[in-house]
Amino acid sequence: MSATSKSHPNEPGAVLWHITMSLDGFITAPDDTMDFAFLVGTASPLAEEVMRTTGAILAGRRWHDVAQERYSGRKGIYGGRWRGPVFVLTHRPQDPSADPAIMFLSDGIEHAVATARAAAEGKNLEIFGANVAKQCLQAGLIDEIAVHVVPVLLGDGVRLYGGSGGAEVRLQRTTLAESGQLTDLRFRVLRS
């Protein structure tokens, strides 16, 4: 059984990190833009499936700020086709968002995942961003990773995973597909 299938109707969905990455391992360019992700312009069946099965999103503050400034915030997710709550984990709580579907959380990664999973109402919780994903991986909270590899070398930017404190994470590939020039990969996170 995959992490997205359910053995019981009240069982929560998977926690899934969904990301687009350059061939050299960056999820944003040095200026935090993600424009490279749209270079190939091909719809991905994997991205469509992830969108359909997502009930809520948990993201970091950096993702929120860049998305608000450059990509229409929550309304820009999946080109405006996805609707649902977005939770932003931050050390800098602020006044409530002008968008009532965006909630700021600051009580730690476990609480943030539990809160967002409850809001997903049995569907998958999707993770956006590198820092929140790293925290989730280190806490053993991510079930799957879906990555779209774009054929471009950025040279610098925000790495998919790594840096200080990054522990080894073993994965099992469950999907390998092509969508035009995109390479779609999906992995199950293996628990020891």
C-alpha positions, 0 to 999 in steps of 0.5 A: 500500500502506498502512503497515499492510499488509506486502509481506513476512511478516517486515517489521515493522508500522507505528508508529502514534500512536493518540489521542483528542482534544477538538475544541479539540485536547487529549488530556487535561483539565487534571488529566490525566484522559481521561474525556471520551474515554468521553462518547460511548460508541460503539465505533469500527471504527477503534479496533477495527482498531488494537487488533487490529493492535497487537503492542506499545505505547510510552508515556511516563512521564506516561501510565504514571503516570496510567494506573496511578493512574486506569485500571487500568494496562496492564489498562485498555487498550481496556477490558482487551481488549488483551494485550501488552507495554507499554514506558515511555520514562522519564528516571526508571527505577525498579524493575521493574514489578509487571506483568511486561508493562511494561518501562521504557526510558531509552536514547532514542527510537530504541532504545525504538522498535526494542525495542518494534517487535521485541516487536510481532513483525511487528504494529504498534507503537502510540504513546501520549501526546503527548511520546513521539509528538512525539519519534517525529515529530521523529525520523521514526519514526511512519508513521501517526496515528489520531485520534478527535475527541470533540465536546467543548471542554476549554479546557485540558489536554495538547495533541495536538502543538505547543509549543516545538521542534514542527516542521511535519509534513505528513500525508495523510488516509487515513480519514475516518469517523463512529462515532456522535458520534466523528469518526475520522481516520487519516493517513499521515505524509509523508516529504520 
